[in-house]
Amino acid sequence: MQICSVCSEQTPKYRCPACKIRYCSLGCYKRHKDTCVPFEQPAPIDPAANNAFNTEPWTVEDLLHEEDITDKVPLQRLQLLGQSKELRDLLCNPHLRQLLYSVDGADSKYDAMKAAMQEPLFVEFSDQCLKIVENEAKSLTSNEADDL
């Protein structure tokens, strides 16, 4: 079940036409409209592009900012996410893509993640990401132990 992106208390009944966040009442809409950032439609999907997220090409380095991240996953482990057939299959689901857009575009990432984690499809996606990263972490740890 989703919760209001503004008050984080009620079940949302409405969606902002500009940014697509969900809210529960006129009061929440009035609080939200002053900080509303309109949702930009993604560029049309190029079927020739071989990209796990079906958007413009990006690299992991584009997402990493030293000052923003304190607990990092090594780049080589993150790159495994883009090579996963299981993740690509999950990302074919339009509902999951919409959930990811909602989390990415939310004012409160914490609240958006909390709401998204109530969706079994999002939990499956998160678990698959962790499985890929953690399995690689275990193999890196065992390889490092072999080197000693």
TALIN-V374107 format. One record per backbone hydrogen bond with DSSP energy under -0.5 kcal/mol. NH is the residue of the N-H (numbers start at 1). CO is the residue of the C=O. If there is no record, write none. Layout:
NH_CO ; NH_CO
This chain:
4_10 ; 5_22 ; 8_4 ; 13_23 ; 14_23 ; 16_21 ; 20_16 ; 23_14 ; 29_25 ; 30_26 ; 31_27 ; 32_28 ; 33_29 ; 34_30 ; 35_32 ; 36_32 ; 38_36 ; 39_18 ; 41_39 ; 47_45 ; 49_46 ; 51_49 ; 54_51 ; 62_59 ; 63_59 ; 63_60 ; 64_60 ; 68_65 ; 69_65 ; 72_70 ; 77_74 ; 78_74 ; 79_75 ; 80_76 ; 80_77 ; 81_77 ; 81_78 ; 82_78 ; 83_79 ; 83_80 ; 84_81 ; 88_84 ; 89_85 ; 90_86 ; 91_87 ; 92_88 ; 92_89 ; 93_90 ; 94_92 ; 97_93 ; 98_94 ; 99_95 ; 100_96 ; 101_97 ; 102_98 ; 103_99 ; 104_100 ; 105_101 ; 106_102 ; 106_103 ; 109_107 ; 112_108 ; 113_109 ; 114_110 ; 115_111 ; 116_112 ; 117_113 ; 118_115 ; 119_116 ; 120_118 ; 123_119 ; 124_120 ; 125_121 ; 126_122 ; 127_123 ; 128_124 ; 129_125 ; 130_126 ; 131_127 ; 132_128 ; 133_129 ; 134_130 ; 135_131 ; 136_132 ; 137_133 ; 138_134 ; 139_135 ; 140_136 ; 141_137 ; 142_138 ; 143_139 ; 144_140 ; 145_141 ; 146_142 ; 147_143 ; 148_144 ; 148_145
